[in-house]
Amino acid sequence: YLRAEQLFTRVLALQGEDDWRGRMAARRGRGIMRYRLSRHQDAIADLAAARADAQALGDVEAEIDLLLDQAMALDWLGRFEHARELAALLGGRTALLNVIPYNPVAGLPYATPSGNAINKFRDILVAAGLNVKFRQRKGDEINAACGQLRRSQPLLTV
């Protein structure tokens, strides 16, 4: 993840000021890598900058995706303001927000959100009138849940 973060940083240094979409993609990529490196504050800053790019482009779908990324990072800090922003952005739309709690994967520094965190996130969205479905976790005790199988094999280098 560190090498990927460095490459995204290099892309940002080379990016033209008028390439909003490219900058948005690089900031999002670097933010996700920083999240995976447990650099949550840096990740949140990158994702917020990418979301500002999405707003400048008028790309509501990208803005929603970026809000979800930010909400994930903020969950690690026990903060839920982006759940409220997501609710405001999606308000008035007919949609089902399908949420999958993170399944633990050996070798990664993340954990499944606490039941309290999941409930608070859901309560904020439901109170805003959104339809929310939280997927039930299955197979995590045998490393067969969503995201776990892919990581169970060693990474191939080419």
C-alpha positions, 0 to 999 in steps of 0.5 A: 500500500505504501508504494501505491500511495507514493505513486498516487502522490507522484501522479498528483504532482504531475497532474495539470490544474485543469484536470479535475477528474484525474485529480479526483481519481488520484486523490481518492486512490491515495486516500484509500491507500492511506486508509489501508495504512491506518493513516485515517486523518490523511485519508479523510483529507484526501477523500474530502479534496476528491469530494470537492473535485466531484462537487466542482465537476457536478458529479453527484455519483462520485460525490456519493461514492466519496462520502461513503469512503469518508464515512468508512474512514471516520468510523475508525475515529468514532465520528459520524458527520459524514453519515449525516452528509450522506443522508442530506445528499441522498435525501429525496431520492428513491434508493436502497443503500446496501451496507456491508460491514467490513469482514476482518482479513488476516494481515490487514489492520482493520476490524469489523465496526462495533455493533454500536457504530453500525447502529449509530450509522444506520440510525442516522440514515434511517432518521433521514428517511433513507432505505438502508439494508445492512447485509448479514455477515456469514462465513467470517468464522471460517474466512469465507466471508466477503473480501476474505477469500481473495486475501487468503492466497499470497499475492503474485508478483509479476 
